Amino acid sequence: MWICPNCQREFKRKNQGHFCGEAPKTIDDYIQGQSHQEELQALRKAISQAIPEAEERIAWTMPTYWKGKNILHFAAKKQHIGFHIGQKAIAHFEEELADFPTSKGTVKLPYDKPLPLELIEGIAKWCLEEYGE
Ligand SMILES: [Zn+2]
């Protein structure tokens, strides 16, 4: 474990490259500032492949997919990725998400569990249809 003397964030490797100090403006910047970059990139790749027509941006300080409206967000937390897909999507995918904790429109994807990439792609497509314009 290494703590950046400038921003005080914790990383697995010493002197790990990250977006230090300022608020990230792109999803790349955002992921660079996190300690679980591999998992975040895997999630991002799955979403981008599923809904290439959506635009990547930062909204509410989180990586966001947008098409006319915000479709979904994700955020790196200490123990998990918060996958913000909205109440409607959680209700729709209730059975598939049975193994994952959910609350208020957010699914928790723990870092110590493999990411359910196919399910993530399915959810992203559904959210685009449902929320996009
Ligand atoms: Zn730093």
Backbone and ligand atoms as CSV (ligand in chain L), in Angstrom:
chain,resi,resn,atom,element,x,y,z
A,1,MET,N,N,0.845,-1.211,0.000
A,1,MET,CA,C,0.000,0.000,0.000
A,1,MET,C,C,0.871,1.249,0.000
A,2,TRP,N,N,0.471,2.204,-0.842
A,2,TRP,CA,C,1.209,3.474,-0.912
A,2,TRP,C,C,0.211,4.625,-0.827
A,3,ILE,N,N,0.506,5.617,-0.043
A,3,ILE,CA,C,-0.377,6.785,0.061
A,3,ILE,C,C,0.305,7.965,-0.618
A,4,CYS,N,N,-0.374,8.542,-1.592
A,4,CYS,CA,C,0.177,9.709,-2.293
A,4,CYS,C,C,0.335,10.863,-1.294
A,5,PRO,N,N,1.557,11.400,-1.181
A,5,PRO,CA,C,1.762,12.483,-0.200
A,5,PRO,C,C,0.975,13.752,-0.575
A,6,ASN,N,N,0.596,13.878,-1.841
A,6,ASN,CA,C,-0.109,15.086,-2.294
A,6,ASN,C,C,-1.617,14.999,-2.035
A,7,CYS,N,N,-2.274,13.914,-2.524
A,7,CYS,CA,C,-3.737,13.858,-2.416
A,7,CYS,C,C,-4.208,12.870,-1.342
A,8,GLN,N,N,-3.292,12.145,-0.727
A,8,GLN,CA,C,-3.594,11.225,0.386
A,8,GLN,C,C,-4.396,9.994,-0.033
A,9,ARG,N,N,-4.529,9.763,-1.346
A,9,ARG,CA,C,-5.262,8.565,-1.757
A,9,ARG,C,C,-4.358,7.342,-1.657
A,10,GLU,N,N,-4.992,6.174,-1.429
A,10,GLU,CA,C,-4.227,4.935,-1.270
A,10,GLU,C,C,-4.163,4.165,-2.584
A,11,PHE,N,N,-2.995,3.603,-2.857
A,11,PHE,CA,C,-2.823,2.796,-4.065
A,11,PHE,C,C,-2.069,1.524,-3.734
A,12,LYS,N,N,-2.256,0.511,-4.628
A,12,LYS,CA,C,-1.577,-0.764,-4.404
A,12,LYS,C,C,-0.082,-0.623,-4.608
A,13,ARG,N,N,0.312,0.108,-5.673
A,13,ARG,CA,C,1.721,0.214,-6.020
A,13,ARG,C,C,2.268,1.583,-5.679
A,14,LYS,N,N,3.562,1.602,-5.342
A,14,LYS,CA,C,4.226,2.862,-5.037
A,14,LYS,C,C,4.297,3.739,-6.295
A,15,ASN,N,N,4.082,5.032,-6.133
A,15,ASN,CA,C,4.151,6.003,-7.224
A,15,ASN,C,C,3.219,5.682,-8.386
A,16,GLN,N,N,2.111,5.019,-8.084
A,16,GLN,CA,C,1.149,4.708,-9.138
A,16,GLN,C,C,0.639,6.005,-9.787
A,17,GLY,N,N,0.589,6.005,-11.109
A,17,GLY,CA,C,0.087,7.175,-11.833
A,17,GLY,C,C,-1.388,7.385,-11.543
A,18,HIS,N,N,-1.785,8.583,-11.262
A,18,HIS,CA,C,-3.196,8.870,-11.010
A,18,HIS,C,C,-3.460,10.356,-11.211
A,19,PHE,N,N,-4.712,10.689,-11.305
A,19,PHE,CA,C,-5.086,12.082,-11.502
A,19,PHE,C,C,-5.084,12.732,-10.138
A,20,CYS,N,N,-4.072,13.524,-9.883
A,20,CYS,CA,C,-3.796,13.964,-8.518
A,20,CYS,C,C,-4.378,15.348,-8.248
A,21,GLY,N,N,-5.225,15.448,-7.245
A,21,GLY,CA,C,-5.651,16.765,-6.778
A,21,GLY,C,C,-6.915,17.315,-7.408
A,22,GLU,N,N,-6.905,17.522,-8.731
A,22,GLU,CA,C,-8.042,18.191,-9.365
A,22,GLU,C,C,-9.196,17.242,-9.652
A,23,ALA,N,N,-10.360,17.817,-9.924
A,23,ALA,CA,C,-11.520,17.017,-10.296
A,23,ALA,C,C,-11.332,16.482,-11.718
A,24,PRO,N,N,-11.587,15.201,-11.933
A,24,PRO,CA,C,-11.408,14.627,-13.266
A,24,PRO,C,C,-12.424,15.186,-14.264
A,25,LYS,N,N,-11.993,15.344,-15.507
A,25,LYS,CA,C,-12.881,15.876,-16.542
A,25,LYS,C,C,-13.297,14.813,-17.544
A,26,THR,N,N,-12.582,13.710,-17.591
A,26,THR,CA,C,-12.949,12.615,-18.496
A,26,THR,C,C,-12.966,11.316,-17.684
A,27,ILE,N,N,-13.548,10.265,-18.296
A,27,ILE,CA,C,-13.591,8.976,-17.603
A,27,ILE,C,C,-12.172,8.438,-17.397
A,28,ASP,N,N,-11.299,8.660,-18.369
A,28,ASP,CA,C,-9.900,8.244,-18.194
A,28,ASP,C,C,-9.259,8.912,-16.978
A,29,ASP,N,N,-9.445,10.215,-16.872
A,29,ASP,CA,C,-8.908,10.941,-15.713
A,29,ASP,C,C,-9.460,10.349,-14.421
A,30,TYR,N,N,-10.756,10.094,-14.433
A,30,TYR,CA,C,-11.414,9.566,-13.234
A,30,TYR,C,C,-10.797,8.234,-12.824
A,31,ILE,N,N,-10.675,7.331,-13.795
A,31,ILE,CA,C,-10.162,5.993,-13.484
A,31,ILE,C,C,-8.706,6.069,-13.031
A,32,GLN,N,N,-7.945,6.975,-13.644
A,32,GLN,CA,C,-6.541,7.168,-13.237
A,32,GLN,C,C,-6.394,7.535,-11.765
A,33,GLY,N,N,-7.419,8.143,-11.211
A,33,GLY,CA,C,-7.347,8.562,-9.817
A,33,GLY,C,C,-7.803,7.500,-8.841
A,34,GLN,N,N,-8.052,6.286,-9.313
A,34,GLN,CA,C,-8.606,5.243,-8.440
A,34,GLN,C,C,-7.625,4.100,-8.241
A,35,SER,N,N,-7.841,3.336,-7.184
A,35,SER,CA,C,-6.917,2.234,-6.929
A,35,SER,C,C,-7.354,0.922,-7.580
A,36,HIS,N,N,-8.589,0.800,-8.027
A,36,HIS,CA,C,-9.036,-0.444,-8.680
A,36,HIS,C,C,-9.252,-0.199,-10.173
A,37,GLN,N,N,-8.188,0.216,-10.832
A,37,GLN,CA,C,-8.323,0.654,-12.226
A,37,GLN,C,C,-8.707,-0.484,-13.164
A,38,GLU,N,N,-8.195,-1.688,-12.891
A,38,GLU,CA,C,-8.482,-2.824,-13.770
A,38,GLU,C,C,-9.979,-3.124,-13.825
A,39,GLU,N,N,-10.594,-3.185,-12.652
A,39,GLU,CA,C,-12.029,-3.482,-12.570
A,39,GLU,C,C,-12.836,-2.365,-13.223
A,40,LEU,N,N,-12.424,-1.122,-12.973
A,40,LEU,CA,C,-13.160,0.018,-13.536
A,40,LEU,C,C,-13.061,0.037,-15.056
A,41,GLN,N,N,-11.872,-0.279,-15.580
A,41,GLN,CA,C,-11.721,-0.309,-17.041
A,41,GLN,C,C,-12.533,-1.459,-17.644
A,42,ALA,N,N,-12.587,-2.583,-16.944
A,42,ALA,CA,C,-13.369,-3.721,-17.446
A,42,ALA,C,C,-14.852,-3.365,-17.509
A,43,LEU,N,N,-15.328,-2.693,-16.486
A,43,LEU,CA,C,-16.730,-2.262,-16.461
A,43,LEU,C,C,-16.984,-1.268,-17.587
A,44,ARG,N,N,-16.087,-0.310,-17.698
A,44,ARG,CA,C,-16.228,0.720,-18.723
A,44,ARG,C,C,-16.241,0.120,-20.129
A,45,LYS,N,N,-15.361,-0.850,-20.356
A,45,LYS,CA,C,-15.283,-1.499,-21.658
A,45,LYS,C,C,-16.597,-2.231,-21.984
A,46,ALA,N,N,-17.115,-2.921,-20.993
A,46,ALA,CA,C,-18.375,-3.656,-21.200
A,46,ALA,C,C,-19.503,-2.690,-21.565
A,47,ILE,N,N,-19.577,-1.573,-20.875
A,47,ILE,CA,C,-20.653,-0.601,-21.142
A,47,ILE,C,C,-20.456,0.020,-22.528
A,48,SER,N,N,-19.223,0.435,-22.834
A,48,SER,CA,C,-18.951,1.074,-24.132
A,48,SER,C,C,-19.266,0.143,-25.292
A,49,GLN,N,N,-18.956,-1.156,-25.113
A,49,GLN,CA,C,-19.249,-2.116,-26.172
A,49,GLN,C,C,-20.748,-2.308,-26.339
A,50,ALA,N,N,-21.455,-2.295,-25.227
A,50,ALA,CA,C,-22.898,-2.549,-25.278
A,50,ALA,C,C,-23.649,-1.361,-25.879
A,51,ILE,N,N,-23.220,-0.147,-25.545
A,51,ILE,CA,C,-23.960,1.037,-26.019
A,51,ILE,C,C,-22.992,2.071,-26.612
A,52,PRO,N,N,-22.375,1.695,-27.763
A,52,PRO,CA,C,-21.383,2.606,-28.359
A,52,PRO,C,C,-21.982,3.940,-28.778
A,53,GLU,N,N,-23.298,3.995,-28.948
A,53,GLU,CA,C,-23.939,5.247,-29.368
A,53,GLU,C,C,-24.041,6.259,-28.228
A,54,ALA,N,N,-23.818,5.810,-27.000
A,54,ALA,CA,C,-23.888,6.735,-25.866
A,54,ALA,C,C,-22.556,7.472,-25.720
A,55,GLU,N,N,-22.628,8.695,-25.237
A,55,GLU,CA,C,-21.430,9.514,-25.052
A,55,GLU,C,C,-20.900,9.351,-23.630
A,56,GLU,N,N,-19.571,9.234,-23.528
A,56,GLU,CA,C,-18.948,9.179,-22.200
A,56,GLU,C,C,-18.710,10.595,-21.704
A,57,ARG,N,N,-19.062,10.854,-20.477
A,57,ARG,CA,C,-18.790,12.164,-19.883
A,57,ARG,C,C,-18.757,12.036,-18.356
A,58,ILE,N,N,-18.403,13.117,-17.716
A,58,ILE,CA,C,-18.485,13.153,-16.255
A,58,ILE,C,C,-19.711,13.980,-15.886
A,59,ALA,N,N,-20.580,13.425,-15.061
A,59,ALA,CA,C,-21.732,14.173,-14.556
A,59,ALA,C,C,-21.916,13.798,-13.095
A,60,TRP,N,N,-22.294,14.745,-12.256
A,60,TRP,CA,C,-22.394,14.511,-10.817
A,60,TRP,C,C,-21.077,13.937,-10.292
A,61,THR,N,N,-19.970,14.371,-10.856
A,61,THR,CA,C,-18.614,13.915,-10.514
A,61,THR,C,C,-18.367,12.425,-10.765
A,62,MET,N,N,-19.260,11.785,-11.551
A,62,MET,CA,C,-19.088,10.350,-11.816
A,62,MET,C,C,-18.985,10.093,-13.317
A,63,PRO,N,N,-18.267,9.008,-13.703
A,63,PRO,CA,C,-18.330,8.571,-15.096
A,63,PRO,C,C,-19.785,8.301,-15.477
A,64,THR,N,N,-20.174,8.826,-16.643
A,64,THR,CA,C,-21.573,8.832,-17.034
A,64,THR,C,C,-21.699,8.464,-18.501
A,65,TYR,N,N,-22.766,7.761,-18.831
A,65,TYR,CA,C,-23.101,7.513,-20.236
A,65,TYR,C,C,-24.352,8.300,-20.546
A,66,TRP,N,N,-24.305,9.013,-21.650
A,66,TRP,CA,C,-25.321,10.016,-21.957
A,66,TRP,C,C,-25.814,9.872,-23.387
A,67,LYS,N,N,-27.124,9.897,-23.571
A,67,LYS,CA,C,-27.684,10.042,-24.923
A,67,LYS,C,C,-28.968,10.859,-24.795
A,68,GLY,N,N,-28.813,12.161,-24.953
A,68,GLY,CA,C,-29.958,13.051,-24.775
A,68,GLY,C,C,-30.263,13.276,-23.299
A,69,LYS,N,N,-30.014,12.266,-22.508
A,69,LYS,CA,C,-30.177,12.303,-21.050
A,69,LYS,C,C,-29.087,11.429,-20.432
A,70,ASN,N,N,-28.895,11.552,-19.129
A,70,ASN,CA,C,-27.999,10.623,-18.436
A,70,ASN,C,C,-28.635,9.234,-18.427
A,71,ILE,N,N,-27.882,8.243,-18.880
A,71,ILE,CA,C,-28.404,6.873,-18.953
A,71,ILE,C,C,-28.002,6.080,-17.716
A,72,LEU,N,N,-26.724,6.139,-17.379
A,72,LEU,CA,C,-26.242,5.483,-16.159
A,72,LEU,C,C,-24.921,6.106,-15.738
A,73,HIS,N,N,-24.561,5.845,-14.493
A,73,HIS,CA,C,-23.293,6.322,-13.941
A,73,HIS,C,C,-22.613,5.149,-13.232
A,74,PHE,N,N,-21.310,5.295,-13.012
A,74,PHE,CA,C,-20.662,4.402,-12.044
A,74,PHE,C,C,-19.682,5.202,-11.211
A,75,ALA,N,N,-19.336,4.663,-10.056
A,75,ALA,CA,C,-18.447,5.374,-9.156
A,75,ALA,C,C,-17.614,4.372,-8.373
A,76,ALA,N,N,-16.331,4.689,-8.188
A,76,ALA,CA,C,-15.438,3.819,-7.429
A,76,ALA,C,C,-15.596,4.104,-5.942
A,77,LYS,N,N,-15.944,3.074,-5.186
A,77,LYS,CA,C,-15.985,3.182,-3.728
A,77,LYS,C,C,-14.854,2.325,-3.180
A,78,LYS,N,N,-14.692,2.344,-1.871
A,78,LYS,CA,C,-13.577,1.612,-1.257
A,78,LYS,C,C,-13.631,0.108,-1.524
A,79,GLN,N,N,-14.818,-0.492,-1.297
A,79,GLN,CA,C,-14.950,-1.953,-1.409
A,79,GLN,C,C,-15.672,-2.408,-2.672
A,80,HIS,N,N,-16.286,-1.478,-3.377
A,80,HIS,CA,C,-17.102,-1.880,-4.525
A,80,HIS,C,C,-17.205,-0.755,-5.546
A,81,ILE,N,N,-17.717,-1.121,-6.725
A,81,ILE,CA,C,-18.107,-0.108,-7.701
A,81,ILE,C,C,-19.597,0.136,-7.516
A,82,GLY,N,N,-19.982,1.379,-7.399
A,82,GLY,CA,C,-21.398,1.729,-7.379
A,82,GLY,C,C,-21.862,1.879,-8.819
A,83,PHE,N,N,-22.813,1.034,-9.220
A,83,PHE,CA,C,-23.308,1.047,-10.598
A,83,PHE,C,C,-24.709,1.655,-10.531
A,84,HIS,N,N,-24.805,2.910,-10.953
A,84,HIS,CA,C,-26.045,3.673,-10.749
A,84,HIS,C,C,-26.936,3.540,-11.977
A,85,ILE,N,N,-27.934,2.701,-11.877
A,85,ILE,CA,C,-28.751,2.364,-13.054
A,85,ILE,C,C,-30.212,2.764,-12.880
A,86,GLY,N,N,-30.576,3.258,-11.723
A,86,GLY,CA,C,-31.957,3.702,-11.499
A,86,GLY,C,C,-32.855,2.590,-10.959
A,87,GLN,N,N,-33.878,3.009,-10.257
A,87,GLN,CA,C,-34.825,2.065,-9.626
A,87,GLN,C,C,-35.494,1.138,-10.633
A,88,LYS,N,N,-35.866,1.727,-11.784
A,88,LYS,CA,C,-36.598,0.953,-12.790
A,88,LYS,C,C,-35.764,-0.224,-13.287
A,89,ALA,N,N,-34.488,0.034,-13.542
A,89,ALA,CA,C,-33.605,-1.027,-14.038
A,89,ALA,C,C,-33.402,-2.085,-12.958
A,90,ILE,N,N,-33.283,-1.656,-11.724
A,90,ILE,CA,C,-33.093,-2.616,-10.634
A,90,ILE,C,C,-34.321,-3.513,-10.497
A,91,ALA,N,N,-35.501,-2.916,-10.637
A,91,ALA,CA,C,-36.723,-3.717,-10.575
A,91,ALA,C,C,-36.781,-4.691,-11.752
A,92,HIS,N,N,-36.397,-4.213,-12.931
A,92,HIS,CA,C,-36.451,-5.055,-14.132
A,92,HIS,C,C,-35.480,-6.236,-14.035
A,93,PHE,N,N,-34.293,-5.997,-13.484
A,93,PHE,CA,C,-33.253,-7.044,-13.410
A,93,PHE,C,C,-33.161,-7.668,-12.016
A,94,GLU,N,N,-34.239,-7.607,-11.285
A,94,GLU,CA,C,-34.237,-8.075,-9.895
A,94,GLU,C,C,-33.667,-9.488,-9.722
A,95,GLU,N,N,-34.125,-10.418,-10.548
A,95,GLU,CA,C,-33.662,-11.821,-10.422
A,95,GLU,C,C,-32.168,-11.945,-10.716
A,96,GLU,N,N,-31.744,-11.335,-11.819
A,96,GLU,CA,C,-30.333,-11.424,-12.220
A,96,GLU,C,C,-29.422,-10.767,-11.182
A,97,LEU,N,N,-29.942,-9.774,-10.491
A,97,LEU,CA,C,-29.123,-9.034,-9.522
A,97,LEU,C,C,-29.229,-9.598,-8.098
A,98,ALA,N,N,-29.866,-10.764,-7.978
A,98,ALA,CA,C,-30.119,-11.324,-6.640
A,98,ALA,C,C,-28.845,-11.469,-5.799
A,99,ASP,N,N,-27.703,-11.727,-6.443
A,99,ASP,CA,C,-26.448,-11.939,-5.703
A,99,ASP,C,C,-25.737,-10.640,-5.322
A,100,PHE,N,N,-26.275,-9.514,-5.753
A,100,PHE,CA,C,-25.589,-8.249,-5.502
A,100,PHE,C,C,-26.444,-7.328,-4.635
A,101,PRO,N,N,-25.812,-6.659,-3.672
A,101,PRO,CA,C,-26.596,-5.714,-2.872
A,101,PRO,C,C,-27.028,-4.513,-3.729
A,102,THR,N,N,-28.242,-4.068,-3.522
A,102,THR,CA,C,-28.731,-2.890,-4.240
A,102,THR,C,C,-29.356,-1.930,-3.237
A,103,SER,N,N,-29.313,-0.640,-3.588
A,103,SER,CA,C,-30.065,0.325,-2.802
A,103,SER,C,C,-30.263,1.599,-3.598
A,104,LYS,N,N,-31.442,2.162,-3.541
A,104,LYS,CA,C,-31.766,3.446,-4.163
A,104,LYS,C,C,-31.212,3.601,-5.579
A,105,GLY,N,N,-31.514,2.654,-6.433
A,105,GLY,CA,C,-31.097,2.795,-7.831
A,105,GLY,C,C,-29.656,2.432,-8.111
A,106,THR,N,N,-28.962,1.903,-7.111
A,106,THR,CA,C,-27.539,1.565,-7.264
A,106,THR,C,C,-27.278,0.095,-6.961
A,107,VAL,N,N,-26.466,-0.536,-7.819
A,107,VAL,CA,C,-26.011,-1.905,-7.559
A,107,VAL,C,C,-24.583,-1.821,-7.050
A,108,LYS,N,N,-24.263,-2.589,-6.021
A,108,LYS,CA,C,-22.890,-2.644,-5.531
A,108,LYS,C,C,-22.177,-3.840,-6.160
A,109,LEU,N,N,-21.094,-3.554,-6.856
A,109,LEU,CA,C,-20.289,-4.614,-7.478
A,109,LEU,C,C,-18.980,-4.705,-6.710
A,110,PRO,N,N,-18.874,-5.669,-5.786
A,110,PRO,CA,C,-17.668,-5.735,-4.936
A,110,PRO,C,C,-16.421,-6.091,-5.754
A,111,TYR,N,N,-15.287,-5.523,-5.377
A,111,TYR,CA,C,-14.035,-5.787,-6.097
A,111,TYR,C,C,-13.582,-7.234,-5.950
A,112,ASP,N,N,-13.998,-7.897,-4.879
A,112,ASP,CA,C,-13.512,-9.262,-4.655
A,112,ASP,C,C,-14.397,-10.318,-5.334
A,113,LYS,N,N,-15.305,-9.867,-6.178
A,113,LYS,CA,C,-16.188,-10.778,-6.901
A,113,LYS,C,C,-16.017,-10.494,-8.392
A,114,PRO,N,N,-16.016,-11.537,-9.244
A,114,PRO,CA,C,-15.868,-11.231,-10.676
A,114,PRO,C,C,-17.027,-10.357,-11.169
A,115,LEU,N,N,-16.721,-9.419,-12.053
A,115,LEU,CA,C,-17.772,-8.547,-12.588
A,115,LEU,C,C,-18.699,-9.363,-13.500
A,116,PRO,N,N,-20.009,-9.223,-13.343
A,116,PRO,CA,C,-20.949,-9.940,-14.219
A,116,PRO,C,C,-21.091,-9.185,-15.549
A,117,LEU,N,N,-20.072,-9.359,-16.423
A,117,LEU,CA,C,-19.965,-8.478,-17.597
A,117,LEU,C,C,-21.150,-8.608,-18.557
A,118,GLU,N,N,-21.628,-9.839,-18.747
A,118,GLU,CA,C,-22.773,-10.002,-19.658
A,118,GLU,C,C,-24.009,-9.293,-19.115
A,119,LEU,N,N,-24.214,-9.445,-17.830
A,119,LEU,CA,C,-25.357,-8.785,-17.194
A,119,LEU,C,C,-25.205,-7.256,-17.291
A,120,ILE,N,N,-23.992,-6.775,-17.084
A,120,ILE,CA,C,-23.735,-5.335,-17.175
A,120,ILE,C,C,-24.069,-4.818,-18.578
A,121,GLU,N,N,-23.677,-5.592,-19.588
A,121,GLU,CA,C,-23.997,-5.191,-20.968
A,121,GLU,C,C,-25.503,-5.159,-21.189
A,122,GLY,N,N,-26.175,-6.178,-20.684
A,122,GLY,CA,C,-27.637,-6.231,-20.820
A,122,GLY,C,C,-28.302,-5.045,-20.129
A,123,ILE,N,N,-27.828,-4.723,-18.967
A,123,ILE,CA,C,-28.389,-3.591,-18.211
A,123,ILE,C,C,-28.134,-2.283,-18.968
A,124,ALA,N,N,-26.922,-2.129,-19.491
A,124,ALA,CA,C,-26.593,-0.888,-20.212
A,124,ALA,C,C,-27.523,-0.714,-21.420
A,125,LYS,N,N,-27.743,-1.796,-22.158
A,125,LYS,CA,C,-28.638,-1.714,-23.325
A,125,LYS,C,C,-30.057,-1.352,-22.896
A,126,TRP,N,N,-30.500,-1.985,-21.835
A,126,TRP,CA,C,-31.857,-1.728,-21.340
A,126,TRP,C,C,-31.982,-0.262,-20.898
A,127,CYS,N,N,-30.992,0.231,-20.197
A,127,CYS,CA,C,-31.032,1.628,-19.718
A,127,CYS,C,C,-31.030,2.608,-20.890
A,128,LEU,N,N,-30.271,2.293,-21.925
A,128,LEU,CA,C,-30.244,3.171,-23.094
A,128,LEU,C,C,-31.641,3.271,-23.722
A,129,GLU,N,N,-32.272,2.107,-23.898
A,129,GLU,CA,C,-33.632,2.067,-24.458
A,129,GLU,C,C,-34.605,2.838,-23.573
A,130,GLU,N,N,-34.481,2.621,-22.291
A,130,GLU,CA,C,-35.456,3.145,-21.352
A,130,GLU,C,C,-35.254,4.636,-21.043
A,131,TYR,N,N,-34.001,5.033,-20.847
A,131,TYR,CA,C,-33.728,6.391,-20.385
A,131,TYR,C,C,-33.218,7.321,-21.498
A,132,GLY,N,N,-32.646,6.734,-22.553
A,132,GLY,CA,C,-32.015,7.565,-23.581
A,132,GLY,C,C,-33.041,8.283,-24.449
A,133,GLU,N,N,-32.544,9.251,-25.224
A,133,GLU,CA,C,-33.456,9.974,-26.128
A,133,GLU,C,C,-32.895,9.972,-27.534
L,1,ZN,ZN,ZN,-2.028,12.144,-5.559
